[in-house]
Amino acid sequence: MGYSVGQVAGFAGVTVRTLHHYDEIGLLAPGGRTHAGHRRYTDADLDRLQRILFYRELGFPLDEVAVLLDDPDADPRAHLRRQHALLTARIEKLRRMAEAVEHAMEARRMGIDLTPEERFEVFGDKDPEQYAEEAEARWGGTAQWAESQRRAATYGKEDWKRLRAEVDDWSERYALLVAAGEPATGEAARAMAEEHRQHIGRWFYDCPYPMHRCLAEMYVADERFKAYYDAMHPGLAEHLHAAILANADRQAS
C-alpha cells in the first residue's frame, strides 16, 4: 500500500502542502493511489524525495532539480558523485564562513571593531589577530596586555590607518638602513630602535627598555616573528634585535 502523505511528511521533515506542490508540478508524483484517491508513496518515491531535498538544501530551484533528476543519461552513481562534489564544495564554503566569523569574533574581543571592508582597507592581507591567541596566552595576565586591550577598544578606522601608516613607514626606512649596510650598533639603527619602542608605547602600552629587550629576543627566537621582519629585508630581524639591545644598553649607561 505504500506510505501516506502524512507519513512521508513526517519522515522527511516537510509539510504535507510541500508534497502536494511537488506532485502538482510533476516533481514528485506518488507511485500509487488508494481507491479513495489518496496519495501513496513507494520506496522509490522516498529515494527521489531525498534527492530533491538534498538539491533544495544546496539552493537549487525546483526546475533545475527536475532537470537533474530526470537526466536520462544519469545513473544512481552519477547522482552520488554529483552530490559528493556539491557537498565537498559546500563544506569548504562553510569552513571559510566559519573562519571569517571566528576572525570577526576575535577582532571584537581585541577591540578592532571594523567592517570587513575597513579591515581590508587598513590591514590589507595582514591579519591583525594572527598571533592574538598566543599573545593572550603569554601576556594575558599582565598590565601591558590589559592596557593594549583598553586602548585598542577606543580606536576607529582612522586610528588604525594612522597606526598602519607608521608601521609601513618605519618598516620601509629600516629596510633601507639594513640594505645600506648601517651597523646595528650605529646611531641611525639605535634611533630607529628607539622609534620602534616609542611606537609601541604610543599605541599599545608603556614599553620600558627591559621589556623592549624581551621583545627583541622574541623577534629572533620565534620563527614567525623572525620571518615577519626578514620579509622586510633579509637579516632584518637579527639586525633589529642587535639595535634594540644596543639602544637599551646606551640608555642604561
Secondary structure, 3 states (H helix, E strand, C coil): CCEEHHHHHHHHCCCHHHHHHHHHCCCCCCCEECCCCCEEECHHHHHHHHHHHHHHHCCCCHHHHHHHHCCCCCCHHHHHHHHHHHHHHHHHHHHHHHHHHHHHHHHHHHCCCCCHHHHHHHHCCCCCCCCHHHHHHHHCCCHHHHHHHHHHCCCCHHHHHHHHHHHHHHHHHHHHHHHCCCCCCCHHHHHHHHHHHHHHHHHCCCCCHHHHHHHHHHHHHCHHHHHHHHCCCCCHHHHHHHHHHHHHHHHHC
